[in-house]
């Protein structure tokens, strides 16, 4: 069995990698353990604050609002409670990774230096914790030269390069 996910789904793939021993390979694509707007040292505070405040819906791009380029079927804003829930799962994954070896036999994490959403500090910490327990973890950084954004999956993203990205993701997931 394998598991793969992007963004919040990448955090879920990491949780599965940590907690499930029946997983052969887990692939976390641009996992969102922290946001550039909420750096890693403030994640716990953000999660706690989001739990006490009303749920807010924030524009992905406050300047362009609903005119943000990209697919029309995408949601133009994100929920602070949904974002906090993903971060909470990431914090739980980190806590377990400090304490025990992950269950998955193979773990792959992709990163992207052009990603304006994800702060990779907690990604790097998670990888270090897993490796400290002897886990087989591979980090695949997509090249900065690709100039791709956070959503490397959706073919309707304006910066998409599916001809390059898809074959690499298939290779990483299939283990070829």
N, C-alpha and C positions, 0 to 999 in steps of 0.2 A: 504494500500500500504506500501511496505517497500523498502529500498534501502540498498545495501551493496557493499563494495569495499575494495580492498587491495592496500596498498602503495599509489600511486597517486590517485587510485580509492577510497582509504580510505579518502583522503582529499575531494574528490568529494562527498562521502557519508556524511561527516561532513557539507559540504556546503548545501547539500540537507536538512540535519537535521536542519540547521539554518534557511533556507529560505522557506521551504515548510511545510505548515500546514496540507496538506493532507497525510503526511507520518505518518504511525502508528509507525514504528520502523526503525531506521537507525543504521547500524552496520559498523563502521569504523575499518577495520582490518589493524593493523600496519600503521596508516596514517602517511605520510611523510610531516609533517609541517616544519621540519628542518632535516638536515643530520648531522651525527656525524662529517663529514668533513667540514660542514658549520654550526657551532653552532647557536643556536637561536638568539643570540645578533647580528649576522652578516647577517641574512636572507635578510633584506631589502637592504643592500649594495650589496649582491650577486645578487639579482634580478636586481637591477639598473645596475650593471656591465655587467651582461649577456645581457641586452638590448643594450648595446653600443658596445660590442665586437662581433667579428665573432662567429658564432655557432661552438662550439668545440665538438668533440666526444671523450669522455674519457672512458678508459677501466674500467670495474668494478673492475678488479684486475690487476693493472699495471705490476705486476711481471709475472703473468701467461698469461696475454693477452687473445688470442683466445683459450688457453688451460685451461681456468677457468673451474672447474668441474660444471656439471649441464647439463640441456637439450641442445641438439645441436640446437634446433629451437629458443632458446633465443637469444636476441641481445647481442653481446659481449661488446658493449659500450653504453653509454647514451649521449644524446644531452644536452648541457648546457642550451640551450633555452627551451627545453622541461622541464628540471628540474626547471628552473626559473618560468615557467608558472604554474607549480604545486604549487611552493612556493608562488607565487603571489595570487593564489586562496586561499591558506591557510591564508595568511595575511588578505585578504578580509573577510574570515570567522571569524577570530579573531576580527577584527574591529567591525563587526556586533554583535558578541557574547558579547562584552563589552557594547553594547548599548541596546540590546533587548533580550528578551526570545526567544529561538529557537522554530521553528514551530513544529518539530517532537514531538510526544507524548512520545516516548521512544528512548533513545540513548544509544548505547553500543559501547565502544571502547576497542579493544584488544591491549595489549602491550606484549613485549617480551624482557626480559633482555639480551638475547643473540643476539638480532638484531644489526648487525654491521653497518646498514644503517641509521636507524632512531635515532634521538636525541629526547627523550620524553619530553624535557622541555616545548615545546609549546603545546604538547598534554595535559600535566598537567595544564598549564595555561588555555587552552580552557575549560577543565572540570571544573576548579574553576569558570570561568566566567559563564558558563551555570548553575552551581549549585547556584551561587549567585542570579540568576534570578528565582530560584525555579524549574529548569528543572530536570526531572528524567533521570539521567545519571549513567550508570553502567560501571565501568572499570574492564575488565577481564584480569588479567595478566597471560599469559601462564607461566608455571613453568620453572625456569632456568634449572632444572634437565632434561628437554626434549632435551636440546642442539639443538634446531632448529634455523635456520637462518631467514632472512627477509621474504623470499617467503615460507610461510607455506602452500600454496595452491597446488603448482605444485608437482605432485607425482614423478616427475623425478629429483627433487632436491636431492643431495646426503644425506642430513640430514633429509629428510622428514619422518614424522610419521603420515601418513594419517589415520591410524587406531585409533589414539588418537585425532588428530586435527579435522578431518571432523565431527565426531559426536558432538563435542563441538561447532563447528561453526554452525551446523544445529540447535542445541539447542538454541544458542544465537540468531540466525536469526528468528527462529520460535517462540521464547519466551516460550519455554517449561520449 
